[in-house]
Amino acid sequence: MDKAHEVFADGIGEIVLSGGMVRMDLVALTGSQRDENNQPSLEFRQRVVMPPDGFLRSFSAMEDLVKQLIKAGLVKPRDGEGAAPIAASPQPEQPKSPNF
């Protein structure tokens, strides 16, 4: 069995359901490429593929962590029900998936 290793990502660039599997592209900021606003651009790093039930379990775990981050004051909830929280410190804008 391969040794476990860590993969760093600044975020998820795209999530799609294809062939009955959820596919999430992990992206990271690159120091050498810039976007039209001279901000570091995001580049694909690795893809995570899992069945829908695994994705739902992961999503539930992430929701629980978001609640802990809000409670700790590290992020602030956005106005409106079901809206994603706002990070306490400014973060680079993530690319928008055409699927959402």
URGIMO-V114784 format. One record per residue. N is the residue number from 1. RES is the residue in three letters. SS is DSSP state (~ for helix, > for strand, _ for the rest). PSI is psi in whole degrees, 0 to 359 (none if undefined). D_CENTER is the distance of its C-alpha to the mean C-alpha in Angstrom with 1 decimal. Layout:
# URGIMO-V114784
n: (N	N)
res: (RES	RES)
ss: (SS	SS)
psi: (PSI	PSI)
d_center: (D_CENTER	D_CENTER)
This chain:
# URGIMO-V114784
n: (1	2	3	4	5	6	7	8	9	10	11	12	13	14	15	16	17	18	19	20	21	22	23	24	25	26	27	28	29	30	31	32	33	34	35	36	37	38	39	40	41	42	43	44	45	46	47	48	49	50	51	52	53	54	55	56	57	58	59	60	61	62	63	64	65	66	67	68	69	70	71	72	73	74	75	76	77	78	79	80	81	82	83	84	85	86	87	88	89	90	91	92	93	94	95	96	97	98	99	100)
res: (MET	ASP	LYS	ALA	HIS	GLU	VAL	PHE	ALA	ASP	GLY	ILE	GLY	GLU	ILE	VAL	LEU	SER	GLY	GLY	MET	VAL	ARG	MET	ASP	LEU	VAL	ALA	LEU	THR	GLY	SER	GLN	ARG	ASP	GLU	ASN	ASN	GLN	PRO	SER	LEU	GLU	PHE	ARG	GLN	ARG	VAL	VAL	MET	PRO	PRO	ASP	GLY	PHE	LEU	ARG	SER	PHE	SER	ALA	MET	GLU	ASP	LEU	VAL	LYS	GLN	LEU	ILE	LYS	ALA	GLY	LEU	VAL	LYS	PRO	ARG	ASP	GLY	GLU	GLY	ALA	ALA	PRO	ILE	ALA	ALA	SER	PRO	GLN	PRO	GLU	GLN	PRO	LYS	SER	PRO	ASN	PHE)
ss: (_	_	_	_	_	_	_	_	_	_	>	>	>	>	>	>	>	>	_	_	>	>	>	>	>	>	>	>	>	>	>	>	>	>	_	_	_	_	_	>	>	>	>	>	>	>	>	>	>	>	>	~	~	~	~	~	~	~	~	~	~	~	~	~	~	~	~	~	~	~	~	_	_	_	>	>	_	_	_	_	_	_	_	_	_	>	>	_	_	_	_	_	_	_	_	_	_	_	_	_)
psi: (138	149	144	147	158	146	124	138	144	347	189	123	321	144	128	155	116	130	29	6	146	129	121	124	120	137	157	151	141	137	341	341	139	151	188	341	14	26	149	136	162	141	150	136	311	159	137	128	129	159	157	321	325	321	317	321	319	317	318	318	322	321	318	319	321	318	320	320	320	314	324	353	14	336	158	138	145	160	144	144	137	3	149	149	162	131	145	326	148	137	151	145	133	149	144	136	138	354	353	none)
d_center: (27.6	25.2	24.2	20.7	18.7	15.5	12.9	11.2	8.1	7.2	3.7	3.4	6.9	8.4	9.1	12.9	15.6	18.3	21.3	20.5	17.3	13.6	12.1	8.5	8.7	7.2	8.3	10.3	12.7	16.2	19.3	21.6	20.3	20.1	19.4	22.2	21.7	22.0	18.5	16.9	15.2	12.1	13.1	12.2	12.4	12.2	11.7	11.4	13.9	15.0	17.5	16.7	18.2	16.0	12.8	14.6	15.4	11.9	10.9	14.1	13.5	10.2	12.5	15.1	13.3	12.4	16.2	17.1	15.3	17.1	20.3	20.2	19.8	16.8	15.1	17.1	16.9	17.2	20.4	20.6	19.9	16.5	14.8	11.6	12.7	13.4	12.8	16.3	16.2	15.4	12.2	12.2	11.3	8.5	10.3	11.0	11.2	15.0	14.5	13.5)
